[in-house]
Amino acid sequence: MPLLRTENSKPSAVELSRIMRLSVPVIVKLAERRLNLQEVMRLGNGSIIEFFKSFDEPLELLINNKTIGQGEAVKVGENFGLRITHIGDVKSIIKSLSS
């Protein structure tokens, strides 16, 4: 049975190594908008949803649904990418994963 860890105790090297190998979802948030259900029900192929965010505003980088940085859209070959322009400190990033 694993020992319970107090808030101030530090993880061992083995535990830290295991934590650092975890896969986490990385999300780039383009924009956000609320629609009422009636508007959602009218959506179909070809529908356009307008977002009230300028195309040149920074995009949010989220880990575990928490913003940890910002960046700008870039083209990487035929793919979309994010050039990070600002990122929080490592402690904040790890803390965002735990809650």
C-alpha positions, 0 to 999 in steps of 0.5 A: 500500500502506498504511503500517504503524502503530506502537502509539503513532502516531495516526490521521490525520483522514481515518482517524479520520473513516472509523473513526467511520463504522463500524457496530458491533453494539450488544447489550443483555444481559438475562441469561445462563444455561448449559443442558446440551444435553439441556435445550436439546433439550427447548425448544419453543414456549411453553418458559420459561427462568428466569434468576437475575437480578432484573428490576430489576438493570441490563442490560449494554450491549455493543459487539463483545461487550464490556461498555461500560456499563449501563442500565435497560429503558424503553418507547419508544412500542411499542418497548424501549429502554435508558436508560444509567445508566453508561458507560465512558470513550471510550478504553475504548469504542474499545479494546473495538472493536479487540480 
